[in-house]
Amino acid sequence: MTITPAERLRIAVIGHVEHVSIGRAPALPQPGEIAHLDDPCQIAGGGGGIAFHQLVRSPAEVHLFTAVGRDEAGQAVERALAQINARIHIAYRDAPHTRDLAVITPDGERTIFVIGEPLHPQRSDDLPWDVLESCDAVYFTGQDPDTLIAARAAHVLVVTSRRRQALAKSGVRADVIVGSTKDRREYSTLADYAPQPSALVMTEGAKGGYIETADGVTRFPPTPVAGKVVGSYGSGDTFAAALTWYLARGFALVEACTRAGKHGAAVLRGINPLEWQLELE
């Protein structure tokens, strides 16, 4: 196993960054009730946003390919991204930017309300797609099959299982597909993909998770959470980003999943995942 020096890596994220409001609630409201959120905060989140924020906690050169609406929410997201030391590639849309409301209940579980359609970059956007050819890894959570084809030029391609349709349309063979057995949108098996990826990684919360390949199933251990689980928003996307990082470094898949588990577990300790993400080793 050859471990690549961290400072030499180039990694890209392709996907949506949403204007997310997160807050606590004593319970999800019943029909006709009003729920008040405590300690609300706003972040540039979503699947692409959370993964991107985790990856910039590394010495690598990180690129983000995303789309932003031309409204107040889009402007807020763009301002937040501009403060980060990374390469941001934005396609602008004459549409409202997607807003999310993430409600955290006392058990730490999150319920997400998505307002509007997530905005994604497309291959036809005037963005420096040729950068992907020189990337050590790409994490894909976009929707355009053509951008997925461009991403395949990277050395390692990790794709969220939420993008099964884009994968099927692109005909691309991913190196690793990552998802969760606890999310109906994400749970899948190797047989659900054609062509099949080299590996399918499924997390199982406190049980750890497993890796499915053509040779069978291998488990990886859970990471104990230090203290009470406060909020689960962003844990899965943080795990996926850290997994992408460790695979780009050259770690074997079981070791990469084990290491990534520490990052996914870390954000369970707070409401705002960006405040709890660990530095990437």
C-alpha positions as CSV (number, residue, x, y, z in Angstrom):
1,M,0.0,0.0,0.0
2,T,1.5,3.3,-1.1
3,I,0.4,6.3,1.0
4,T,0.4,9.6,-1.0
5,P,1.7,12.7,0.8
6,A,-1.3,14.7,1.8
7,E,-0.1,18.1,0.6
8,R,0.2,16.8,-2.9
9,L,-3.3,15.6,-3.3
10,R,-6.0,17.3,-5.5
11,I,-9.6,16.4,-4.7
12,A,-12.9,17.6,-6.1
13,V,-16.5,17.6,-5.0
14,I,-19.3,17.9,-7.5
15,G,-22.8,18.6,-6.2
16,H,-25.3,20.8,-4.4
17,V,-24.6,23.3,-1.6
18,E,-27.8,24.3,0.1
19,H,-28.8,27.2,2.4
20,V,-29.5,25.1,5.6
21,S,-31.2,26.2,8.8
22,I,-30.7,23.8,11.7
23,G,-32.4,23.9,15.1
24,R,-33.6,21.9,18.0
25,A,-37.2,21.0,18.6
26,P,-38.8,19.0,21.5
27,A,-40.6,16.8,18.9
28,L,-41.7,16.9,15.3
29,P,-45.0,18.8,15.2
30,Q,-48.3,16.9,14.8
31,P,-50.8,18.1,12.2
32,G,-52.0,21.6,13.1
33,E,-49.3,22.2,15.7
34,I,-46.6,24.9,15.7
35,A,-43.0,23.9,16.4
36,H,-40.4,26.4,17.7
37,L,-36.8,25.8,16.9
38,D,-34.2,26.5,19.6
39,D,-30.6,27.6,18.9
40,P,-31.0,27.9,15.2
41,C,-28.0,28.4,12.9
42,Q,-27.5,28.7,9.1
43,I,-24.8,27.0,7.1
44,A,-23.8,26.3,3.6
45,G,-24.7,22.6,3.8
46,G,-26.4,19.9,1.8
47,G,-24.6,16.7,0.5
48,G,-22.0,18.6,-1.5
49,G,-21.5,21.3,1.0
50,I,-20.9,19.1,4.1
51,A,-18.5,16.9,2.1
52,F,-16.7,19.9,0.8
53,H,-16.3,21.5,4.3
54,Q,-14.8,18.2,5.6
55,L,-12.3,17.9,2.7
56,V,-11.0,21.5,3.2
57,R,-9.9,20.4,6.7
58,S,-6.9,18.9,4.9
59,P,-3.7,20.1,3.3
60,A,-5.0,19.0,-0.1
61,E,-6.0,21.3,-3.0
62,V,-9.8,21.1,-3.0
63,H,-12.1,22.0,-5.8
64,L,-15.9,22.5,-5.6
65,F,-18.1,22.4,-8.6
66,T,-21.6,23.6,-7.8
67,A,-24.5,25.8,-8.8
68,V,-26.0,28.9,-7.0
69,G,-29.3,30.6,-7.4
70,R,-29.5,34.4,-8.0
71,D,-31.4,35.3,-4.8
72,E,-30.7,36.1,-1.2
73,A,-30.2,32.5,-0.2
74,G,-27.8,31.9,-3.1
75,Q,-25.8,35.0,-2.2
76,A,-25.5,33.9,1.4
77,V,-24.2,30.5,0.2
78,E,-21.7,32.2,-2.1
79,R,-20.4,34.5,0.6
80,A,-19.9,31.5,2.9
81,L,-18.0,29.6,0.3
82,A,-15.8,32.6,-0.6
83,Q,-14.4,32.6,2.9
84,I,-12.9,29.2,2.4
85,N,-9.4,28.6,1.1
86,A,-10.3,26.4,-1.8
87,R,-11.0,26.5,-5.5
88,I,-14.8,27.3,-5.9
89,H,-16.3,26.9,-9.4
90,I,-19.9,28.2,-9.5
91,A,-22.6,28.0,-12.2
92,Y,-25.3,30.6,-11.7
93,R,-29.0,29.8,-12.1
94,D,-31.9,32.2,-12.6
95,A,-33.8,30.3,-9.9
96,P,-34.3,30.4,-6.2
97,H,-31.5,28.7,-4.3
98,T,-32.5,25.6,-2.4
99,R,-33.2,26.0,1.3
100,D,-33.2,23.2,3.8
101,L,-34.8,23.1,7.3
102,A,-33.1,20.5,9.5
103,V,-35.0,19.8,12.7
104,I,-33.1,18.0,15.5
105,T,-35.2,16.1,18.1
106,P,-33.9,15.2,21.6
107,D,-32.8,11.7,20.4
108,G,-30.4,13.4,18.0
109,E,-32.3,12.3,14.9
110,R,-32.6,14.8,12.1
111,T,-35.6,15.5,9.9
112,I,-35.0,17.5,6.8
113,F,-37.4,19.7,4.8
114,V,-36.1,20.6,1.4
115,I,-37.6,23.7,-0.2
116,G,-37.2,23.7,-3.9
117,E,-35.1,21.5,-6.2
118,P,-31.3,21.2,-5.4
119,L,-29.1,23.1,-7.8
120,H,-26.4,21.1,-9.5
121,P,-23.6,22.0,-12.0
122,Q,-23.9,20.6,-15.6
123,R,-21.2,19.7,-18.1
124,S,-22.5,22.4,-20.4
125,D,-21.6,25.1,-17.7
126,D,-18.5,27.1,-18.4
127,L,-16.4,25.6,-15.6
128,P,-12.9,24.1,-15.7
129,W,-13.9,20.5,-16.0
130,D,-10.5,19.5,-17.3
131,V,-9.2,19.9,-13.7
132,L,-10.9,16.6,-12.9
133,E,-8.4,14.7,-15.1
134,S,-5.6,15.7,-12.6
135,C,-7.6,14.9,-9.5
136,D,-6.5,12.1,-7.1
137,A,-10.1,11.6,-6.1
138,V,-13.6,13.0,-6.9
139,Y,-16.6,12.8,-4.6
140,F,-19.8,12.9,-6.7
141,T,-23.2,14.0,-5.4
142,G,-24.4,15.7,-8.5
143,Q,-27.2,14.9,-11.0
144,D,-25.8,15.4,-14.5
145,P,-24.6,12.2,-16.0
146,D,-22.2,14.1,-18.2
147,T,-20.4,15.6,-15.2
148,L,-20.1,12.1,-13.8
149,I,-18.4,11.0,-17.1
150,A,-16.0,13.8,-16.7
151,A,-15.4,12.8,-13.0
152,R,-14.4,9.3,-14.1
153,A,-11.1,10.8,-15.4
154,A,-10.0,11.1,-11.7
155,H,-7.8,8.4,-10.2
156,V,-10.5,7.5,-7.6
157,L,-14.2,8.1,-8.1
158,V,-16.6,7.9,-5.0
159,V,-20.3,8.3,-5.7
160,T,-23.2,8.6,-3.2
161,S,-25.8,5.9,-3.6
162,R,-28.4,8.7,-3.9
163,R,-27.2,9.2,-7.4
164,R,-28.1,5.7,-8.8
165,Q,-30.1,7.3,-11.7
166,A,-27.2,9.5,-12.8
167,L,-24.8,6.5,-12.6
168,A,-27.1,4.3,-14.7
169,K,-27.5,7.0,-17.4
170,S,-23.8,7.7,-17.5
171,G,-22.6,4.1,-17.9
172,V,-19.7,5.0,-15.6
173,R,-18.2,2.4,-13.3
174,A,-17.5,4.0,-9.9
175,D,-14.7,2.8,-7.7
176,V,-16.8,3.1,-4.5
177,I,-20.4,3.8,-3.9
178,V,-21.3,4.9,-0.4
179,G,-24.6,5.0,1.4
180,S,-26.5,4.1,4.5
181,T,-28.8,1.2,5.4
182,K,-30.8,3.6,7.6
183,D,-31.8,5.8,4.7
184,R,-34.3,4.4,2.2
185,R,-32.9,6.6,-0.5
186,E,-29.4,5.3,0.0
187,Y,-29.7,1.6,0.8
188,S,-28.7,-0.6,-2.1
189,T,-26.8,-3.7,-3.0
190,L,-24.1,-4.4,-5.5
191,A,-26.7,-6.0,-7.8
192,D,-28.6,-2.7,-8.1
193,Y,-25.8,-1.2,-10.3
194,A,-24.8,-1.8,-13.8
195,P,-21.9,-1.6,-14.3
196,Q,-21.1,-2.6,-10.7
197,P,-18.7,-0.5,-8.8
198,S,-15.5,-2.1,-7.4
199,A,-17.1,-1.8,-3.9
200,L,-20.3,-0.7,-2.2
201,V,-19.9,0.8,1.3
202,M,-23.0,0.9,3.6
203,T,-22.9,2.5,7.0
204,E,-25.1,1.1,9.8
205,G,-24.9,3.8,12.5
206,A,-23.7,2.4,15.8
207,K,-23.1,-1.0,14.2
208,G,-20.3,0.4,12.0
209,G,-20.9,-0.9,8.5
210,Y,-19.9,-3.2,5.7
211,I,-18.2,-3.4,2.3
212,E,-19.7,-5.5,-0.5
213,T,-17.5,-6.5,-3.4
214,A,-17.7,-9.3,-5.9
215,D,-15.7,-11.4,-3.4
216,G,-18.3,-11.0,-0.6
217,V,-19.0,-8.9,2.4
218,T,-16.5,-7.4,4.9
219,R,-17.5,-5.5,8.0
220,F,-15.7,-2.5,9.5
221,P,-16.0,-1.5,13.2
222,P,-18.1,1.2,14.7
223,T,-16.6,4.3,16.3
224,P,-17.8,5.1,19.8
225,V,-19.3,8.5,20.2
226,A,-17.8,10.6,23.0
227,G,-20.8,11.5,25.0
228,K,-24.4,11.8,24.0
229,V,-25.5,11.9,20.4
230,V,-26.7,15.5,20.0
231,G,-27.5,15.8,16.3
232,S,-27.0,13.4,13.3
233,Y,-27.2,16.0,10.5
234,G,-24.2,15.8,8.2
235,S,-22.8,12.6,9.7
236,G,-23.2,10.5,6.5
237,D,-21.8,13.2,4.2
238,T,-18.9,13.8,6.5
239,F,-18.1,10.0,6.5
240,A,-18.3,10.0,2.6
241,A,-15.9,12.9,2.4
242,A,-13.4,11.4,4.8
243,L,-13.6,8.0,3.0
244,T,-12.8,9.8,-0.3
245,W,-9.8,11.4,1.4
246,Y,-8.4,8.2,2.8
247,L,-8.9,6.4,-0.5
248,A,-7.0,9.2,-2.3
249,R,-4.2,8.8,0.2
250,G,-3.9,5.2,-0.8
251,F,-5.4,3.4,2.2
252,A,-7.0,0.0,1.7
253,L,-10.8,0.2,1.8
254,V,-11.4,-1.4,5.2
255,E,-8.8,0.9,6.8
256,A,-10.3,3.9,4.9
257,C,-13.8,3.1,6.2
258,T,-12.5,2.6,9.8
259,R,-10.8,6.0,9.7
260,A,-13.7,7.7,8.1
261,G,-16.0,6.4,10.8
262,K,-14.2,8.6,13.3
263,H,-15.1,11.7,11.3
264,G,-18.7,10.7,10.8
265,A,-19.0,10.0,14.6
266,A,-17.4,13.3,15.5
267,V,-20.2,15.5,14.1
268,L,-22.8,13.6,16.2
269,R,-21.7,15.6,19.2
270,G,-23.3,18.9,18.1
271,I,-26.1,20.5,16.1
272,N,-23.9,22.3,13.5
273,P,-21.7,19.6,11.9
274,L,-19.2,22.2,10.5
275,E,-18.2,23.0,14.1
276,W,-17.4,19.4,14.9
277,Q,-15.7,18.0,11.8
278,L,-12.2,16.7,12.5
279,E,-9.0,17.6,10.7
280,L,-8.1,15.0,8.1
281,E,-4.9,13.1,8.9
